[in-house]
């Protein structure tokens, strides 16, 4: 954790010096891929999620795209979108259960993708991106896995927010409002940690996740 925070301070310092600053991106950079599979995944998440959680999932996509462009990653837009939009299925009532929410969501998303005719390899990547989205090792995996991790990190705690131009951050939030995200999200993850004390989110809470959520560079 200390190394991650130190890295963030270094990146912010570099940007303050005018070096490697992220560029503002046009709004259409964040338009979801127009495939039938993406449309169906969006409908599923919209159907099962409260509005604040649905918007968070779309912002995870948008911020993942922004970080990926800034870092020069080559990524599959459909795979990134599918993993981002479905990454919190495990926090919804439909996919509740005794196992870690990351595992439940990953399994549900993989099954959905396979049912829609996606190949095993591509469905496995969506699964892994969701399973690892709140774990630090995701940053060392395939671009799509890393960018779901980074996109969620920007939105939840401001991790790698310095890799997204302020104007871009504001445009994303205007398009998909936060709807009291800080207030609404914490009870969900606390509930998961209480149910599963050995899960990754419980470790994050023990390391101060709640205070980092409240300090994220967003009003709500």
For each residue, the residues with C-beta under 8 A, 3 or more apart:
1: 4 5 207
2: 5 6
3: 6 7
4: 1 7 8 136 159
5: 1 2 8 9
6: 2 3 9 10
7: 3 4 10 11
8: 4 5 11 12 159 160 162
9: 5 6 12 13
10: 6 7 13 14
11: 7 8 14 15 160 162 163
12: 8 9 15 16 162
13: 9 10 16 17
14: 10 11 17 19 20
15: 11 12 18 19 20 21 22 162
16: 12 13
17: 13 14
18: 15 21
19: 14 15
20: 14 15
21: 15 18 165
22: 15 66 70 162 163 164 165 168
23: 70 165
24: 165 167 168 171
25: 29 30 65 66 69 165 168
26: 29
27: 30 31 171 175
28: 31
29: 25 26 65 66 69
30: 25 27 61 62 65 66 172 175
31: 27 28 34
32: 38 42 58 61 81 85
33: 38 77 78 81
34: 31 38 39
35: 38 39 78
36: 39 40 116
37: 40 41 78 82 113 116 118
38: 32 33 34 35 41 42 78 81 82 85
39: 34 35 36 42 43
40: 36 37 43 44 116
41: 37 38 44 45 81 82 85 86 112
42: 32 38 39 45 46 85
43: 39 40 46 47
44: 40 41 47 48 86 112
45: 41 42 48 49 54 57 85 86 89
46: 42 43 49 54
47: 43 44
48: 44 45 89 92 93 94 95
49: 45 46 53 54 57 88 92
50: 53 54 184
51: 54 55 179
52: 55 56 178 179 180 181 184 185
53: 49 50 56 57 88 91 92 184 185 188
54: 45 46 49 50 51 57 58
55: 51 52 58 59 176 177 178 179 181
56: 52 53 59 60 88 155 156 178 181 185
57: 45 49 53 54 60 61 84 85 86 87 88
58: 32 54 55 61 62 84 85 176
59: 55 56 62 63 151 155 172 173 176 178
60: 56 57 63 64 84 85 87 148 151 152 155
61: 30 32 57 58 64 65 80 81 84 85 151
62: 30 58 59 65 66 151 172 175 176
63: 59 60 66 67 150 151 152 154 155 164 169 172
64: 60 61 67 68 80 84 147 148 150 151 152
65: 25 29 30 61 62 68 69 77 80 147 151
66: 22 25 29 30 62 63 69 70 151 154 163 164 165 168 172
67: 63 64 70 71 73 147 150 151 154 160 163 164
68: 64 65 71 73 75 80 143 147 150
69: 25 29 65 66 72 73
70: 22 23 66 67 163 164
71: 67 68 163
72: 69
73: 67 68 69 143 146 147
74: 143
75: 68 79 80 143 144 147
76: 79 80 143 144
77: 33 65 80 81
78: 33 35 37 38 81 82
79: 75 76 82 83 122 125 126 129 144
80: 61 64 65 68 75 76 77 83 84 129 143 144 147 148
81: 32 33 38 41 61 77 78 84 85
82: 37 38 41 78 79 85 86 109 113 126
83: 79 80 86 87 109 125 126 129 130 133 144 145 148
84: 57 58 60 61 64 80 81 87 129 147 148 151 152
85: 32 38 41 42 45 57 58 60 61 81 82
86: 41 44 45 57 82 83 89 105 108 109 112 126 130
87: 57 60 83 84 105 109 129 130 133 148 152
88: 49 53 56 57 91 92 101 105
89: 45 48 86 92 94 95 104 105 108 109 130
90: 95 96 100 101 102 103 104 105 106 108 130
91: 53 88 95 101 105 188 189 192
92: 48 49 53 88 89 95 96
93: 48 96
94: 48 89
95: 48 89 90 91 92 101 104 105 108
96: 90 92 93 104
97: 104
98: 195 196
99: 103 104 196
100: 90 103 104 192 196 199 200 201
101: 88 90 91 95 104 105 192 196 199 201
102: 90 105 106 130 131 132 133 134 135 199 200 201
103: 90 99 100 106 107 131
104: 89 90 95 96 97 99 100 101 107 108
105: 86 87 88 89 90 91 95 101 102 108 109 130
106: 90 102 103 109 110 127 128 130 131
107: 103 104 110 111 127
108: 86 89 90 95 104 105 111 112
109: 82 83 86 87 89 105 106 112 113 126 127 130
110: 106 107 113 114 123 124 126 127
111: 107 108 114 115
112: 41 44 86 108 109 115 116
113: 37 82 109 110 116 118 122 123 126
114: 110 111 117 118 120 123
115: 111 112
116: 36 37 40 112 113
117: 114
118: 37 113 114 122 123 126
119: 122 123
120: 114 123 124
121: 124 125
122: 79 113 118 119 125 126
123: 110 113 114 118 119 120 126 127
124: 110 120 121 127 128
125: 79 83 121 122 128 129 142 144 145
126: 79 82 83 86 109 110 113 118 122 123 129 130
127: 106 107 109 110 123 124 130 131
128: 106 124 125 131 132 141 142 145
129: 79 80 83 84 87 125 126 132 133 138 141 142 144 145 148 149
130: 83 86 87 89 90 102 105 106 109 126 127 133 148
131: 102 103 106 127 128
132: 102 128 129 135 137 138 141 145 149
133: 83 87 102 129 130 138 148 149 152
134: 102 149 152 200 201 204
135: 102 132 138 149 200
136: 4 139
137: 132 140 141
138: 129 132 133 135 141 145 146 148 149
139: 136 146 149 150
140: 137 146
141: 128 129 132 137 138 145 146
142: 125 128 129 145 146
143: 68 73 74 75 76 80 146 147
144: 75 76 79 80 83 125 129 147 148
145: 83 125 128 129 132 138 141 142 148 149
146: 73 138 139 140 141 142 143 149 150
147: 64 65 67 68 73 75 80 84 143 144 150 151
148: 60 64 80 83 84 87 129 130 133 138 144 145 151 152
149: 129 132 133 134 135 138 139 145 146 152 153
150: 63 64 67 68 139 146 147 153 154 159 160 163
151: 59 60 61 62 63 64 65 66 67 84 147 148 154 155
152: 60 63 64 84 87 133 134 148 149 155 156
153: 149 150 156 157 158 159 160
154: 63 66 67 150 151 158 159 160 161 163 164 169
155: 56 59 60 63 151 152 181 216 218
156: 56 152 153 159 185 213 216
157: 153 209 212 213 215 216
158: 153 154 161 212 215 216 217 218
159: 4 8 150 153 154 156
160: 8 11 67 150 153 154 163 164
161: 154 158 164 169 216 217
162: 8 11 12 15 22
163: 11 22 66 67 70 71 150 154 160
164: 22 63 66 67 70 154 160 161 168 169 172
165: 21 22 23 24 25 66 168 169
166: 169 170
167: 24 170 171
168: 22 24 25 66 164 165 171 172
169: 63 154 161 164 165 166 172 173 217 218
170: 166 167 173 174
171: 24 27 167 168 174 175
172: 30 59 62 63 66 164 168 169 175 176
173: 59 169 170 176 177 178 218
174: 170 171 177
175: 27 30 62 171 172
176: 55 58 59 62 172 173
177: 55 173 174
178: 52 55 56 59 173 181 182 218 219 220
179: 51 52 55 184 220
180: 52 183 184 220
181: 52 55 56 155 178 184 185 218 220
182: 178 185 186 213 214 216 218 220
183: 180 186 220
184: 50 52 53 179 180 181 187 188
185: 52 53 56 156 181 182 188 189 213
186: 182 183 189 190 210 213
187: 184 190 191
188: 53 91 184 185 191 192
189: 91 185 186 192 193 201 204 205 209
190: 186 187 193 194 205 210
191: 187 188 194 195
192: 91 100 101 188 189 195 196 199 201 202
193: 189 190 196 197 199 201 202 205
194: 190 191 197
195: 98 191 192
196: 98 99 100 101 192 193 199 201 202
197: 193 194 202
198: 202
199: 100 101 102 192 193 196 202 203
200: 100 102 134 135 203 204
201: 100 101 102 134 189 192 193 196 204 205 209
202: 192 193 196 197 198 199 205 206
203: 199 200 206 207
204: 134 189 200 201 207 209
205: 189 190 193 201 202 208 209 210
206: 202 203
207: 1 203 204
208: 205 211 212
209: 157 189 201 204 205 212 213
210: 186 190 205 213 214
211: 208 214 215
212: 157 158 208 209 215 216
213: 156 157 182 185 186 209 210 216
214: 182 210 211
215: 157 158 211 212
216: 155 156 157 158 161 182 212 213
217: 158 161 169
218: 155 158 169 173 178 181 182
219: 178
220: 178 179 180 181 182 183
